Amino acid sequence: MKAVIDREACICCQGCLETCPEVFGMDEDKAFVFDGPIPKNSEKSCRGAVNQCPINAIKLEEL
């Protein structure tokens, strides 16, 4: 599984970074996803980041 962020839609609330810092990062003004698949031990927190995104800018994709 991997996470994808619509960076144009991102409002930089930082919720994803706070919920799952092993998958998400933040540059000057937008969230990003670290390269590679989501580690198995981070899948639950990553789903939490998806669910709490106020504008639904994060999606999960199966590999």
C-alpha positions as CSV (number, residue, x, y, z in Angstrom):
1,M,0.0,0.0,0.0
2,K,1.1,3.5,-0.7
3,A,-0.2,7.0,0.2
4,V,-0.8,9.7,-2.4
5,I,-1.4,13.4,-1.6
6,D,-3.0,15.9,-3.8
7,R,-0.5,18.7,-3.1
8,E,-2.5,21.3,-4.9
9,A,-5.5,20.7,-2.5
10,C,-3.3,20.4,0.6
11,I,-4.0,23.2,3.1
12,C,-0.9,22.5,5.2
13,C,-2.8,21.6,8.4
14,Q,0.0,19.2,9.3
15,G,-2.5,16.6,10.7
16,C,-1.0,13.8,8.5
17,L,2.5,14.6,9.7
18,E,1.4,14.6,13.4
19,T,-0.5,11.3,12.9
20,C,2.0,9.4,10.8
21,P,5.4,11.0,10.6
22,E,7.0,7.9,9.2
23,V,5.0,8.3,6.0
24,F,4.4,12.0,5.7
25,G,6.6,15.0,5.7
26,M,6.2,18.8,5.2
27,D,8.2,21.2,3.0
28,E,7.7,25.0,3.0
29,D,4.0,24.9,2.4
30,K,2.7,21.4,1.5
31,A,2.7,17.9,2.8
32,F,4.4,15.1,0.9
33,V,4.8,11.4,1.1
34,F,8.1,9.7,1.6
35,D,9.1,7.3,-1.2
36,G,8.2,3.7,-1.0
37,P,5.4,1.6,0.4
38,I,3.8,2.3,3.7
39,P,5.6,0.1,6.4
40,K,3.2,-2.5,7.7
41,N,3.5,-1.2,11.3
42,S,2.4,2.3,10.1
43,E,-0.7,1.3,8.1
44,K,-3.1,2.0,11.0
45,S,-1.7,5.5,11.7
46,C,-1.6,6.2,8.0
47,R,-5.3,5.3,7.7
48,G,-5.9,7.7,10.6
49,A,-4.2,10.5,8.7
50,V,-6.4,9.8,5.7
51,N,-9.5,9.9,7.8
52,Q,-8.6,13.1,9.5
53,C,-7.6,15.1,6.5
54,P,-10.1,18.0,6.4
55,I,-10.2,18.2,2.6
56,N,-9.7,14.5,1.7
57,A,-6.4,15.2,-0.1
58,I,-4.8,11.9,0.9
59,K,-5.7,8.6,-0.8
60,L,-4.3,5.1,-0.2
61,E,-3.5,2.8,-3.2
62,E,-2.8,-0.9,-3.2
63,L,0.5,-1.9,-4.8
